[in-house]
Structures are given as C-alpha cells and as structure tokens.
C-alpha cells in the first residue's frame, strides 16, 4: 500500500511491508488460533456426545431372551417389486439358540 499526502503539501511516499497491514496481523492471529478453535470444538462435541449417550443409556434395558421366546425378525432382504411397501418385520419367529 502506498500512503500519499494531498497535492498541496510536500509529496512523500512511504511503502508499507506486507507485515504492517492490519489485515495480515489479524489473519496471522486467526490462523494461529484456528487449530485451537477446531480442537476445542471437537472436544466439546465429544463431551456432548458422551453426555447424550449416558442420558439415553439410563432409560434403556438390555434384552433378555430365552429359548422358545417368540420374536419379530427384521425383513432386511425383501426381494419384491417395491421395497418401500414391504413390511419391516416378519414373524413371529422362535428362538432356538442363544449366543453368549
């Protein structure tokens, strides 16, 4: 950037280096803290995810199945014409073995 004086005063021209611009100093400060911002955002998101998981897990119970129980089976492999119209589950099915 060239700084000049009005024509009625003595003409002086000064050249500013690229490091003297205010925009460059702001950019350097921001780029130096960009990694810090990203790290803090990632840490906050991770903490909130764990908090949500803990709240969800408080209200859930583990399934306890026994041999001979009747259950619905997920219908993932529907081979009909339109899978949108397919039933989501089929059954009832009977549990014959439990894997631990």
KARAKA-V216072 format. One record per pair of residues at least 4 apart in sequence whose ideal C-beta (glycine too) atoms are under 8 Angstrom apart, sorted by sequence separation. I is the first residue (numbers start at 0). J is the second residue. If there is no record, write none. Layout:
# KARAKA-V216072
i = [I	I]
j = [J	J]
This chain:
# KARAKA-V216072
i = [4	6	15	19	20	21	22	23	24	25	26	27	28	29	32	33	34	35	36	37	38	39	40	41	42	43	44	45	46	47	48	49	50	51	52	53	54	55	64	81	4	15	18	77	79	4	17	18	64	79	3	4	3	77	3	2	1	2	74	1	74	1	2	74	0	73	74	0	73	74	72	71	72	71	72	71	0	70	71	72	69	70	71	69	70	69	70	69	70	68	67	68	67	66	65	66	64	66	66	65	64]
j = [8	10	19	23	24	25	26	27	28	29	30	31	32	33	36	37	38	39	40	41	42	43	44	45	46	47	48	49	50	51	52	53	54	55	56	57	58	59	68	85	9	20	23	82	84	10	23	24	70	85	10	11	11	85	12	12	12	13	85	13	86	14	15	87	14	87	88	15	88	89	88	88	89	89	90	90	20	90	91	92	90	91	92	91	92	92	93	93	94	93	93	94	94	94	94	95	94	96	97	97	97]
